[in-house]
Amino acid sequence: MNPVSFLPVIACLALALLTTYAITRRYGAPPLSGRYASIDGLRGYLAFLVFLHHACIWYFYLRSGSWAKPPSYFYTNFGQGGVALFFMITAFLFYAKLLASRERGVDWTRLYLSRLLRLTPLYLFAMALMLTIVAVLSGGRPGEPWPQLLQHLLQWLSFTALGAPDLNGVRDTAVIVAGVTWSLPYEWLFYLSLPVLALPLRIAVPRPYLLVSAALLLLLVAAVVLKRPPPHHLFAFVAGMVAAVLVQYPGFRRFADGPAAAVLTAAALGVAIFLFPSAHDALALLALAVAFALIAGGCRLFGSLTWSVSRTFGEFAYSLYLLHGIFLFVIFNFVLGPAQAQDLSPLQHWAVVAAATPALIAACYLSFRFIEQPAMLRVPALHAWLSRSPAPSNMPR
């Protein structure tokens, strides 16, 4: 069996959906509500494709010691294209929120509170797991001076906006989380740019929010943008914003909801994933942007994106995205051990990944239920408490 065969994709995805189906039967699916139900269904598939991307990388990493994209168009683009589409989703949802708030304004306190409680609790949980693994690998002994260790830890706690260095002398610490944290500073960069983006739309931005946002934005620009990231990240966010404008037109939404749009969306995704060596290619990104705009406009891909299982799958996408790397690391380093893992044949490697898939899905659903969801449910109460606190007169109430 070729280690970059497509057959494991089918097997692992089938197991993931069967497990999610069992969860849906037991606990129910999220309600089919909101204008962007197709996007809710898309998230889970994107996170799972990123998991398959890293599962494939692990096969070669165990043998070469080099964490690099796999020698396969589609396995490479599962990761690159998946993250690009996540960026488009972020830009779309929040720019659409700005467009919808031109009359009534934006509750900036609630917006940033919801982002903080959406991303931080699970991230801290992932960091706790990573630090536990680092402690085990280093034998519980300090592997670097305490001031340096504290500095490196603070860099990780910044959502890696300040870097993702090796911790306590453990080489390739980022591999523990499959390096997925690199995308989070870009998410925060976009969130912090929202007050600036709101100004051309004539949305009132209280001065304290604008000043704080501008200061933090400058810090992130210094930490992230000045590292000269390639322009495809910016393109993905712009594509999401363009989609937010397109869906304002009823004619576009009518077309996106039709069968021709479903065929076009499937074709565009296929072209981007299977015909380009990298989803960062300009034409591949354009194909992804076309597909995303149609999905945002209501394309359900023949009903697959609004299926109850897809909605449940999408509900725990953040857990799946953030925790799958830890899952893979534990399997190949502790359950099997590196020596045994690198001796696996391609068939055996993918059999291990497939066997672990139901457990991964169940674990991610539990982390959503007991970490992500409780934090999100606290937003109204915390927002009400903050609103009762004394505030300057130019702050929204």
PARORO-311272 format. One record per residue (C-alpha): residue in one letter; x, y negated, z negated. Coordinates in steps of 0.1 Angstrom, whole numbers, plus 5000, padded with zeros to 4 digits. Each point is the difference from the previous one (the first is absolute). Layout:
aXYZ ...
end
This chain:
m500050005000 n501249655008 p500349784969 v498249725020 s497250225012 f496549845000 l498450314985 p500849904964 v498249685005 i496850195008 a500450254972 c500949734973 l497349765011 a497450285000 l501050104964 a499949634989 l496549955015 l498750334985 t501349894965 t498549665005 y496750165010 a500050204968 i500649684980 t497249835019 r497650284993 r500849994964 y500349634993 g498249845030 a501349765027 p500449624998 p496849835013 l499949915037 s499949634995 g501649695013 r500849875034 y503350195003 a499150364991 s502350135028 i503049844984 d499250174967 g500150345018 l503249915018 r502149954969 g500250364989 y501150135033 l502749745002 a501450084966 f499950375008 l501949955033 v502749814980 f500150314977 l500650235030 h502649765013 h502050034968 a499450374997 c501750045035 i502849774989 w500650224970 y500850305022 f502949815016 y501049824969 l500650324981 r502450115027 s501849685009 g499749784969 s498949715022 w496549854995 a499149905036 k497150025024 p499450355013 p500850105036 s496449995011 y497949725015 f496850084981 y501650094966 t501949675002 n496949805010 f497950164973 g502149804976 q500749695020 g496649975015 g498350084968 v501649724981 a499549765029 l496350084999 f500049954962 f501449655005 m497349935026 i497350114975 t501449774973 a500149705024 f496650085014 l498250034967 f501449694984 y500049785030 a496450105006 k499349914964 l501449655007 l497949975031 a496950094981 s500849764972 r500249685020 e496749884986 r499950144965 g503849994992 v502250264985 d500250114964 w503850014999 t500150124964 r497950315008 l501950065033 y503450024984 l498850184969 s498450275022 r503350045019 l502050024968 l497750264985 r499750195033 l503850055006 t501749974966 p498750284978 l500750285025 y503349855009 l501150004963 f498850364997 a502150095031 m503049824985 a499550194967 l500150335019 m503149895020 l501849894968 t499250344984 i501550175030 v503149774999 a500450094963 v499850375007 l502549985029 s502549794979 g499750234970 g498549734979 r503349824998 p500849655011 g501650015034 e500749635003 p500449714976 w496849894983 p499949655014 q500450145035 l497450274993 l497549734988 q500749795030 h499350295023 l496950094982 l498749655003 q500650015037 w497850315003 l497349844978 s499949715024 f498350235024 t503550035015 a499849645013 l503449954984 g501350335012 a499850374994 p503550104986 d501150344987 l499150044964 n502350134972 g502450135026 v497550235017 r500849995037 d497249925024 t497549914972 a497649865027 v499650355014 i498250104968 v497049795013 a500950065037 g500949645003 v496449895003 t500349704977 w501749805027 s496649905014 l498649854968 p502049675001 y498549945034 e496550064986 w500749754972 l501649755025 f496750005019 y497949964969 l502149714989 s499749845034 l496249994998 p499849654985 v502249875028 l497850185026 a496949854983 l501049645006 p499550005038 l496550154994 r499249704977 i499650234970 a500649824967 v503150134982 p500449864964 r503449844996 p501350244973 y499350305021 l501649845031 l503149904981 v500450334982 s499350195032 a502549785019 a502750064974 l499550384999 l499750005038 l503449835003 l501550254976 l498750295021 v501149845032 a503549974985 a499950364988 v498350165030 v499949795032 l503549874998 k501250365002 r498949965037 p497450275001 p499050105036 p497149815015 h497750305003 h498949954964 l498949645007 f498250125032 a498050264980 f498749734976 v499249765029 a498250295018 g497850054969 m499249634999 v499150005037 a497750294994 a498349804972 v499249735025 l498850245027 v497550174977 q498249674996 y498650045035 p496950225003 g500950105035 f503350144989 r498350194971 r497450155024 f502850125023 a502050144971 d497150214988 g499550175034 p501350325014 a502449835025 a501749834971 a500450334982 v501850155031 l502149695003 t501050014963 a500950365001 a502149945032 a501849704985 l500950194969 g501250305020 v502149785022 a501649824970 i500750324981 f501050255027 l501549805029 f502549774982 p503150094981 s499149734974 a496749834990 h502149694997 d500249975037 a498149705012 l497650205023 a499450264973 l499149724975 l497749855026 a498350335004 l499650034962 a498749654999 v497350075026 a499050324982 f499849824966 a498049715013 l497450245014 i499950204967 a499649674981 g497249915024 g498150314991 c501450295020 r499550314980 l502050245023 f497050215008 g498949984963 s503250144985 l500949684982 t496749964982 w499650374991 s499550044963 v503250204997 s501949725018 r498649744976 t501250204970 f503350065017 g500449635004 e499149924964 f503250154986 a502349895029 y502149784978 s500750294976 l500850225030 y502349745015 l501949934967 l500250344984 h500650255029 g503749935000 i500350094963 f498050325007 l502450105028 f503149924979 v498850214971 i499250295023 f503350005019 n502349914971 f498450174970 v497550265010 l502250155028 g503349834994 p502149845028 a502050315008 q496950225005 a498149725017 q502749945027 d500050385008 l496350005009 s499150065036 p497949745017 l497050224995 q500750054963 h500649634995 w496749915015 a498350284981 v501249854968 v498749665010 a496650155010 a499850194968 a500749684980 t497449795019 p496950104980 a501849924968 l501249675013 i496549905011 a498650104966 a502749824981 c499549685020 y496250014995 l500650034963 s502449715000 f497449795018 r497350104975 f502149944968 i502549735010 e498949805030 q496250004996 p499949904963 a502449715007 m497849885029 l496950024978 r501749774975 v500149715025 p496549854993 a500650004962 l503549865002 h498849745025 a497249904977 w502449974971 l502449795020 s497149785012 r499049934964 s503549894992 p500849635000 a501149895035 p500949685018 s497049835016 n501350075035 m499950374994 p497150205015 r497450134975 
end
